[in-house]
Amino acid sequence: MHGTRQPSKSLTARFIKTVKKPGKYFDGHGLFLRVAPTGAKQWVQRITIRGKRREIGMGNPELVSLSEARELALEHRKLARAGGDPLAERRKANSILSFEKAARKAHEELSPTWKNPKDQASFISSLEMHTFPRFGSISVADVTSADIRQVVLAVRKQTPEIARKLIFRIAAVFRWAIAEGMRTDNLAIAHALALPRMEKAPSHFKALPYQQVTNCIDAVKASGAGLQTKLALEFLILTACRSGEVRGARWEEIELSGKDGVQSASWTVPASRMKMKTVHRVPLSPRAVEILEHARQLSDGTGLVFPGAKSGRPLSDMTLLKLVKQLGFDASVHGFRTSFRTWAQEQTNFPREVCEAVLAHQVGSDVERRYARSDVFDKRRKMMHAWAQYLTIKPGEVVQLEMSNR
């Protein structure tokens, strides 16, 4: 082989295509075309990197054009003159994984941090289903916001919640890639994806039709659940209170010995346990008082009306929900408030303000509430007595319910 030195940028596309004589044909910036005795051709750049003379192979002329080779040679020379190492950069680029391989590596490292096996499995399965077919084979450094956006928008049409989780999971893969030096930015973020805003679908707690609540109470009483659990759930239904308010009830909040006995029994829930952060007085029906008398006999001395299995801790919300589900009722614990409200709307003529006061909801404007300061306690007592009566009606039994606020 022999070298043929020529002026800078002296090579032409035609010469490169037709030359057959073995040798080195120089162009500029150390770039030359090497022609082997076999006729094989290769772009090579001779360059000094940190004081050492090196040669960098740059591909076959059939794949890398003359202009591309010149541009790459110029980039290498600029990098070397600035103290960089083009060879090291190429090795680094070649070591970058595809998005799929990076995702599997990230999943492997993150797996020990997930307590729930379902979370561990769903992380990789959602990526396998939605992202790998689209850009799994692309280098993790080359995945664009457009790639992610198209996948997310497609998934959104079917399952918005999965789409939301998918963004977090792609972001986790990118964070891993950044830590490994495979990319410098995380495109799985809101402003990079520019996703159109979604109308949030209203979520509702599952509730039993009010006609089925009595059957539910009977099933609870006949179940093998712990007595504290059964008492707490029935008390929750009778008072139409939230789970946290009932489970956290303490004996000092209960007043059972009023001047009229059971007729004036009440429970005062402190503001700290109320959603609206205001004290809420609850009138207690005779059946609610019976439940409290049973609960008193089971007291563990901690002050909790419905203590849980662990001393000093109340029942868990999951304990109540699990009982309802195990008995075959498709409802949430909070849904019993809806059952009560629907019964009041369809079966009584109590004013709306009384119904909403039972649920500790605010009614009216700020100005209206400033003047209407009554908690309509006496009217609510009549309403809760009527609700308790309704829940004790047996099939075929006729009972005159107190359905009016008068």
C-alpha positions in Angstrom: 0.0 0.0 0.0 1.1 3.5 -0.5 -0.1 6.9 0.6 -1.2 9.5 -1.8 -1.3 12.9 -0.1 -3.5 15.5 -1.8 -4.8 19.0 -1.0 -7.5 19.3 1.7 -11.0 18.2 0.5 -9.5 16.9 -2.8 -11.5 13.7 -2.9 -14.7 13.5 -4.9 -17.6 11.2 -4.8 -16.8 9.9 -8.3 -13.2 9.1 -7.3 -14.2 7.2 -4.2 -16.7 5.1 -6.2 -14.2 4.2 -9.0 -10.8 4.0 -7.3 -9.5 0.4 -7.1 -5.8 0.8 -6.6 -4.8 -0.2 -3.0 -3.5 2.8 -0.9 -4.4 5.7 1.3 -6.1 8.7 -0.3 -6.1 11.8 2.0 -8.8 14.5 2.1 -8.3 16.8 5.1 -8.4 16.9 9.0 -6.5 13.6 8.9 -9.3 11.9 7.0 -8.3 9.4 4.3 -9.8 6.6 2.3 -8.1 3.3 2.7 -8.4 0.8 -0.2 -7.3 -2.7 0.6 -5.7 -5.2 -1.9 -9.1 -7.0 -1.8 -10.8 -3.8 -3.0 -12.5 -3.2 0.3 -12.7 0.5 1.2 -12.9 2.2 4.6 -12.9 5.7 6.0 -10.1 6.3 8.5 -9.0 9.4 10.4 -5.5 9.9 11.7 -5.6 12.2 14.7 -3.6 13.1 17.8 -5.6 12.5 21.0 -4.0 13.8 24.2 -0.5 13.6 22.7 -0.9 10.2 21.1 -1.3 9.5 17.5 -4.4 7.4 16.9 -6.4 6.1 14.0 -10.2 6.0 14.1 -12.2 3.8 11.7 -15.3 5.6 10.4 -17.1 3.1 8.2 -17.6 1.9 4.6 -18.0 4.7 1.9 -21.1 2.8 0.8 -22.7 3.6 4.1 -20.9 6.8 5.1 -20.9 9.5 2.4 -17.9 11.8 1.7 -19.7 14.8 3.3 -20.7 12.7 6.4 -17.1 11.5 6.8 -15.8 15.1 6.5 -18.3 16.3 9.1 -17.5 13.5 11.5 -13.7 14.1 11.1 -14.1 17.8 11.8 -16.1 17.0 15.0 -13.4 14.5 16.2 -10.7 17.1 15.6 -12.5 19.8 17.5 -13.1 17.5 20.4 -9.5 16.3 20.5 -8.2 19.9 20.4 -10.5 20.7 23.3 -8.9 17.9 25.3 -11.6 15.3 24.7 -11.3 11.8 23.5 -13.4 10.8 20.4 -12.6 7.1 20.8 -13.8 7.1 24.4 -17.0 8.9 23.3 -17.6 6.3 20.7 -17.1 3.4 23.2 -19.5 5.1 25.5 -22.1 5.5 22.7 -21.7 1.8 21.8 -22.3 0.8 25.4 -25.7 2.6 25.6 -28.5 0.1 26.0 -31.8 0.0 24.1 -34.8 1.3 26.0 -36.0 -2.2 26.6 -32.7 -3.4 28.0 -32.4 -0.3 30.1 -36.0 -0.8 31.4 -35.3 -4.4 32.4 -32.1 -3.3 34.2 -33.9 -0.5 36.0 -36.7 -2.9 37.0 -34.2 -5.4 38.3 -32.5 -2.8 40.5 -35.8 -1.3 41.7 -37.6 -4.6 42.5 -36.3 -4.9 46.0 -37.8 -1.5 46.9 -41.4 -2.6 46.1 -43.2 -4.2 49.0 -46.2 -5.3 46.8 -45.3 -8.0 44.2 -48.2 -6.7 42.1 -46.4 -3.3 41.7 -43.2 -5.1 40.8 -45.0 -7.2 38.1 -47.2 -4.4 36.7 -44.1 -2.0 36.3 -42.5 -4.2 33.6 -45.7 -5.7 32.2 -47.1 -2.3 31.3 -43.8 -1.3 29.6 -43.8 -4.6 27.7 -47.3 -4.1 26.5 -47.2 -0.4 25.5 -43.6 0.9 25.1 -41.4 -2.0 23.9 -43.4 -2.5 20.7 -43.1 1.3 19.9 -39.5 2.2 21.0 -38.1 -0.7 22.9 -35.3 -1.4 20.3 -34.3 2.3 20.2 -31.3 3.4 22.2 -32.5 4.8 25.5 -30.5 8.0 24.7 -32.5 8.4 21.4 -36.0 8.0 22.7 -37.8 11.3 22.2 -40.7 13.1 23.9 -42.7 12.4 20.7 -42.2 8.7 21.1 -43.5 8.8 24.7 -46.3 11.2 23.9 -47.8 9.0 21.1 -47.8 5.9 23.4 -49.4 7.8 26.3 -52.1 9.3 24.2 -53.0 5.9 22.7 -53.2 4.3 26.1 -55.2 7.2 27.5 -58.1 6.5 25.2 -58.6 3.0 26.8 -57.2 3.3 30.3 -56.3 6.8 31.6 -55.0 5.4 34.9 -52.6 3.1 33.2 -51.4 6.0 31.0 -50.7 8.0 34.1 -48.7 5.2 35.7 -46.9 4.6 32.4 -45.4 8.1 32.5 -44.0 7.5 36.0 -42.5 4.2 34.9 -40.8 5.6 31.8 -39.5 8.4 34.0 -38.0 5.8 36.3 -36.2 4.2 33.4 -34.8 7.5 32.3 -33.7 8.4 35.9 -31.8 5.1 35.9 -30.3 5.8 32.5 -29.2 9.3 33.6 -27.5 7.8 36.7 -25.7 5.3 34.4 -24.5 8.1 32.1 -26.7 6.9 29.1 -28.7 10.1 28.8 -28.7 13.6 30.2 -32.4 14.5 30.5 -35.7 13.0 31.5 -38.4 13.6 28.9 -41.2 11.8 30.8 -42.4 15.1 32.4 -45.4 17.2 31.9 -43.9 20.2 29.9 -41.9 17.9 27.6 -44.9 15.8 26.7 -47.4 18.7 26.4 -50.3 16.3 27.0 -53.8 17.8 26.6 -55.6 18.2 29.8 -58.0 15.5 30.7 -61.4 16.1 32.2 -61.3 14.3 35.6 -64.1 11.7 35.8 -66.0 12.1 39.0 -65.4 9.2 41.4 -68.1 7.9 43.6 -68.1 5.5 46.6 -69.9 2.3 45.9 -73.1 2.3 47.9 -75.9 -0.2 48.6 -79.4 0.7 47.6 -81.0 1.8 50.9 -83.5 -1.1 50.6 -80.6 -3.5 51.1 -79.0 -1.9 54.1 -81.2 -3.8 56.6 -80.2 -7.1 55.0 -76.5 -6.1 55.2 -76.9 -5.3 59.0 -78.6 -8.7 59.5 -75.8 -10.5 57.6 -73.2 -8.6 59.7 -74.9 -9.7 63.0 -75.0 -13.3 61.8 -71.4 -13.4 60.6 -68.4 -14.8 62.5 -66.6 -11.4 62.7 -65.4 -10.0 66.0 -68.1 -8.4 68.1 -66.3 -5.0 68.1 -66.2 -5.0 64.3 -69.9 -5.9 64.0 -70.9 -3.2 66.6 -68.7 -0.5 64.9 -70.2 -1.2 61.4 -73.8 -1.0 62.6 -73.1 2.1 64.7 -71.5 3.7 61.6 -74.6 2.9 59.5 -77.0 4.2 62.2 -75.2 7.5 62.7 -74.3 8.0 58.9 -70.8 9.1 60.0 -67.5 8.6 58.3 -65.3 5.6 59.1 -62.5 7.6 60.7 -65.0 9.4 63.0 -66.5 6.2 64.2 -63.3 4.2 64.5 -61.6 7.0 66.5 -64.6 7.5 68.8 -63.7 7.8 72.5 -65.8 7.3 75.6 -65.3 10.9 76.8 -67.1 12.1 73.6 -70.3 10.1 74.5 -73.2 11.4 76.6 -75.7 8.8 77.5 -77.2 10.2 80.7 -79.1 13.3 79.6 -82.2 14.6 81.4 -84.4 12.5 79.1 -82.2 9.4 79.2 -81.8 7.7 75.9 -83.9 10.4 74.2 -81.1 12.9 74.7 -78.1 10.7 74.2 -75.4 12.3 72.0 -71.9 11.9 70.7 -69.7 15.0 70.1 -67.0 14.4 67.5 -64.0 16.8 68.0 -63.0 19.1 65.1 -59.6 17.3 64.8 -61.4 14.2 63.5 -63.9 15.9 61.2 -63.3 16.6 57.5 -64.5 20.2 57.8 -62.5 20.7 61.0 -65.6 21.8 63.0 -67.1 20.1 66.1 -70.0 17.8 65.1 -72.8 16.7 67.5 -74.4 13.4 66.6 -77.9 12.5 68.1 -78.0 8.9 69.1 -81.0 6.7 68.4 -82.1 4.0 71.0 -80.4 1.3 68.9 -77.2 3.3 68.7 -77.3 3.6 72.5 -77.7 -0.2 72.8 -74.6 -0.7 70.7 -72.6 1.6 72.9 -73.8 -0.3 76.0 -72.5 -3.6 74.4 -69.3 -1.9 73.5 -68.8 -0.6 77.0 -68.7 -4.2 78.3 -65.9 -4.9 75.8 -63.8 -1.9 76.8 -60.0 -2.4 76.9 -59.4 0.5 79.2 -57.7 2.7 76.5 -60.7 5.0 76.1 -61.5 3.9 72.5 -65.1 2.9 72.0 -64.2 0.4 69.2 -60.6 -0.7 69.9 -58.8 -2.9 67.4 -56.7 -6.0 67.8 -53.6 -4.0 68.9 -54.0 -2.4 72.3 -54.6 1.4 72.1 -55.2 1.3 68.3 -58.7 1.6 66.8 -60.2 -0.8 64.3 -58.8 -0.4 60.8 -60.9 0.8 57.9 -59.9 -2.3 56.0 -61.3 -4.5 58.7 -64.8 -3.0 58.1 -64.5 -3.0 54.4 -63.3 -6.6 54.3 -66.3 -7.7 56.3 -68.7 -6.0 53.9 -67.0 -7.6 50.9 -66.8 -11.0 52.4 -70.5 -11.0 53.0 -71.1 -10.4 49.3 -72.2 -6.8 49.4 -70.7 -4.6 46.6 -70.3 -1.4 48.6 -67.7 0.7 50.4 -68.0 1.6 54.0 -68.3 5.3 53.1 -71.1 4.3 50.7 -73.5 3.8 53.6 -73.7 7.6 53.9 -75.0 7.7 50.3 -77.5 4.9 51.2 -78.8 7.1 54.1 -78.9 10.3 52.0 -80.9 8.5 49.2 -83.3 7.1 51.7 -83.9 10.6 53.2 -84.5 12.0 49.8 -86.9 9.4 48.6 -88.6 8.2 51.8 -88.9 11.3 54.0 -89.9 15.0 53.9 -87.1 16.3 56.1 -85.6 19.5 54.7 -82.4 19.4 52.7 -80.5 21.4 55.3 -81.3 18.8 58.0 -80.2 15.9 55.7 -76.9 17.7 54.9 -76.4 18.6 58.6 -76.5 14.9 59.5 -73.7 14.3 57.0 -71.8 17.3 58.4 -71.9 19.0 55.0 -71.9 22.8 54.7 -75.0 24.3 53.1 -75.5 27.7 51.7 -73.2 30.7 51.1 -70.7 32.1 53.7 -73.1 34.9 54.4 -76.1 32.6 54.9 -74.1 30.4 57.3 -73.0 33.5 59.2 -76.6 34.1 60.2 -78.0 30.6 60.3 -75.9 29.2 63.1 -78.2 26.4 64.4 -77.0 22.9 63.9 -80.7 21.8 63.7 -79.9 19.2 66.4 -83.4 18.5 67.5 -84.6 18.0 63.9 -81.6 15.7 63.2 -82.5 13.6 66.3 -86.0 12.9 64.8 -84.4 12.0 61.5 -81.9 9.6 63.0 -84.7 7.9 65.0 -86.6 7.5 61.8 -83.6 6.0 60.1 -83.0 3.6 62.9 -86.7 2.6 62.8 -86.5 2.0 59.0 -83.4 -0.3 59.5 -85.3 -2.5 62.0 -88.4 -3.1 59.9 -88.8 -6.8 59.1 -90.5 -8.1 55.9 -94.3 -7.9 56.3 -94.1 -5.7 59.4 -96.0 -2.4 59.4 -94.4 0.4 61.5 -95.4 4.1 61.6 -92.2 6.0 61.0 -91.6 9.5 62.2 -90.9 11.0 58.7 -91.5 14.7 59.4 -89.4 17.4 61.0 -92.5 18.7 62.8 
